[in-house]
Amino acid sequence: MFRYAVRRILAALPLLLALSMILFLYIHAVPGDPIAGMLGPNGNPALIKQLRHAAGLDQSLPTQYWHWFVGLFHGSLGVSLVSGQPITPILVQRIPATLQLTVAALFFTVLLGLPVGFFAGVYKGSWLDRILSPLSLIGLSIPVFWVGTLLFLVLGVHLRWLPTAGYVPFSQSPIESLRLTFMPAFALGFTLAPFLARLTRAATIELRQEQFIVHTTAKGLRRSTVLGRYLARNAVLPVLSVLGLQLGTLIGGQVIVEQVFNWPGIGRLIVEGAIQRDYLMVQSLILIIASSYIVINLGVELLHAWLDPRVRL
């Protein structure tokens, strides 16, 4: 297991390096000058040139990349071109809100997706499957902004059961924090759960045809034992990889929900940086999200190998 983990970690390092290069070149290929856009029509060429020199934008691209790359090893993501503040403290302030929303959304994804997919697979062809399977297909076609807006209008505006927008840290007020988190987290979880349900259903149906499931049933084991100990535990293994992908998606894919519910997360910070053409802000935040995506999937892969020794072979 240790050798397998070392091999996977070493294989991820070149990927992170290539990702940083591609991201840097992609951001700088976007048309427009961030300094000229920041100053607007009142900026004169002399001031633009002075600010570009102060920000290091007049240097060659390899030089700019090297300074940015070296700064990453010192824990510095650079300085915002717009506010002039270090990016790292700004990012640290947004991480708790993003993690809170991500964990809550993943909870709703698993809570809705796994039971629906498992029972639809166990009772394939029954009335339960005929209800749950079409519902999961309908859920795949519903966009997250529609679910978020519907929750906003029904639960927040008309019924007034929950606050419509905002964020309160969990440590400051747990109850109010959970009330504010429910609608954006449920909107994200509701849109991701159908895909998880479809995959779980397919894995459950495939496992029901395996010989060890047939043998355990033929030996007279109780149905609850077969379903819980043998079928459910093995059906979760192929779902782990998808959960890793969805967790990575949740970290960076919350932009729309954060805009709808005024949630101060990393996704909204990226949108603000893109609108202001803050090169360093956008490329640093996207790199953090992409790196976390790779690390999460690496962790899921190692967990899968630990649970199923066949993967290590």
N, C-alpha and C positions, 0 to 999 in steps of 0.2 A: 504493500500500500504506500509506503514511504517513497519508493522509487517511482511509482506511478504519479504521485503528487508532485514530485520534483520535476518529472518530465513535462507535466501539464503546465506547471508554473513557468518553466524555462521557455516553453512554446508560446506563452502569453506575452513575454517581454518584447520580442520583435513586433508583435501585433500592436502593442501600445506605442512603440516608437514610430511605426509606420502611420498609425492613427494620428499622432501629433503632427507629423509632417503634412499629411493630406489635409487635416483640419486647418492648419496654418495657411497653406496655399489657397484653400477654398475660401477662407474668410477674406484674404487679401485680393482675391479675384473678383469680389463683389464690387461693382462700379460705384463711384462716389468717394469723396474725400471726407473723412469724419470731422476734420478740423473745420473745413469750409461749411459742412452741414451744421456743426455746432454753433459757429458764429453767425450763420445766416447771411442775408444780403448786406448786413452792415460790416462784414469782415473785409479788410483790405488785403492785397497780396503780401505786403510786408508783415502784417500781423500773422497771417496764415503761415508764412514761411518761418517766422519765429517760433510759433507754437508747434509746428511740425518738427522743427529741430529739437525743441525741448522734450517732445514725446518720443524722439528717435525714429520718426516715420520717414525721415529723409535718408536713412541708412539703407543699405542693400537688404534684400529679403533674407539671404543667408545669415547676415549679421543680426537682423532683428530676431530671426528664429533662434539663433544660438543664445542670445541674451534671455529670451523668454524660456528656452529649454533649461538653461543653467539655473534660472530663478525657481523653476519648479522643484529642483532638488533641494533648494533652501527653504521650501515652504512658501514661496512668494509667487502669486499668480500675476503679478504686475500691478500697474496703477491705472485706474479708470481714466480714459481720455476726456470724459465729460466732467466728472466731479473732482478729479485729481486725488481721490482717496484710494488707498490700497484695496485690491479686490478681495483678498483673503478674509479680512474682517466682515466685509459685506456678505460674502458667501456663508461664513460661519453663522451670521444672524439669521439666514434663511434656511439653514439645514434643519433645525428642529421642526419647523412648520412642514417642510417637505417630507421628512421621515414620518411625522405623525399622520399625514394624509396618506402616505404610501402604505404604512402598516394597516391602517383602518380599511383602505380600499382592498388590500390583499385579503384581509379577513372576510370582507363581504364576497369577494370573488370565490374563495374556498367554500364559504358557508352556502353560497347559492349553487356553485358549479359542481362540486364533488357529489353531493347527495343526488342532485337531479340526474347527472350522468350515470352514477352507479346504479340507481334503481331503474332507470330506463334500460340499462344494459342487462340487469338481472331479469327483469320482466319484459324482455324483448318481444314485441308483437302484441302485448297486452294493451288494455285500455289506458293504463298508466303511461306506457311508452308512446302510444298514439297522441297523448296530450302533451307530455314533456318534450318530445322530439320536435314537433312543430313550434312549440314555444321557444326552444333554444334557437331554432332557425330564425324566428322573428326577432329574437334578441340580437342576433348577429347583424341585422340590418338597421338597427336603431342607433343613430349617432349619439355620442356622449353629450353634446351640447343640447340636444332635444330633451334627454332625460334630466339633465341639470336644470334646464329652464322650466320643465314641467314641475319638478320638485320645488323649485324656487317659487313658482306661482301658487301651487296648491298648498304645500306645507308651510311656506313662509308668508305669502301675501294673503291668501284667502282664509285659511284655517288658523294661521298664526300660532302654530304649534312649536315652530323652531325659528331661531333668528335667521335672517335672510343672508347675511354676509358678515365677514370679519374673521378674526383669529385671536384666540386667547391661549397662551401657553398652558399646558396641562398642569404644570407645577403651580401655576398661579391660581387657577380655578378649575378643578377637574370636571365638575358637572357642566359648567358653561363651555369648557373646551370641547367636551364630547358632543354637546348640543350643536356647536358650530361645525364640528367635523362630520356629523352624520350625513348631511345632504351631499356635500362634494364626494365623500368617500363612497356612499351608496351609488351615486351616479357612475363613478369609475368602476366599482365592483360589478354593477349590473350590466355594464357593456362588455366587460371581460369574461364574466361567468359563462355565457353561452358557448364560447370556444372551448373553455375548460370542460364544460359538460359534454360536448360532442366528443372530445378526445377520451374522456373517462368512459363514456358509453362504448366507444369502439374498443378500448382496452379491456373492458369488462366482458364484452361479447366474445372477444378473442380468447380470453383466459378461460371462459366457461367451457371451451372446446378442448382445453389442454387435458392430458391424460391424468395428471395428479388431481385435478378437480373431479374428473369422472371417477377415479379410484376412491377418493375420499367419500364421495356420495354413495358409491356402491358398497363401501364397508359399513354403511349405516350411521355415519356421523350425523349429528343434528344439523339441520339446515342453518341455524344461526352460527354454529361453529365453522361450517364450510364457508359461509359468506363473510364472516368477520375475520377469521384467522388465516384463511387461505386465499380467498378471492379478493377481498378488499385490500389486504396488505400488498399483494402482488400487483393489483391494478394501479396502485399509487406510484409505483416506480417509473413508468413511462410518463406520468403526469408531472414528475418533479422537474424535468427539463423545461416543460412549458411554463411551470410556475416561475422558474428562473427568468425566462424570457419576459413573462408578464411583469415580474417585479422590476426588471430593468426598464421596461416600457413605462411603468408607473412613475419611476423617478423622473424621467424626462418628458413624459407624455401627458402632463397635467396642465398644460398651458391653457386650454379652453376652459376647463373647470375652474382653474384659479382666476381667470378673468371673470367668469360668471359670478363666482362667490367671493370675489375680492380677497383671495387667499394669498398671503405674502410668501410664496414659495420660489424655488429656483426657476421653474418654468416661466413664471411671470417676470422674473428678473432678466431672463434671456430675451423675452419680447421687448422689454424696455431698452435693453442694450442694443438690440437690432434696430429699433426705431431711431435711436440716437446715433447709430453707426459707431458704437463703442467697440472697436475691433478686439481689444484685449479682453474686455468683459465677456463678449460673446464666445470667443474661442476658448477662453479659460473655463467657462462654465460648461460648454459642450464637451470639452475634454474630460472634465470631472464626471459628467454624466456618462459618457462613453466608457471611461475607465471603470466606473462602478458597475456598469452593465457587464463588462468583461469579467470583473472580479466576482460578481454574483453568479454568473453562469459557470465560472470555474469552480466556485464553491458547491454549486448544485451538482456539477459533474463529479467532483470528489465525493460528495455525499451519496450519489448514485453508485459509484464504484465501491463505497464502503458497505452499502446495503446489499448490493448484488456483486459478489466476487467475480462473476463471469466477465464483467466489464473490464476488469484489470488485465484479463488475458488478451 
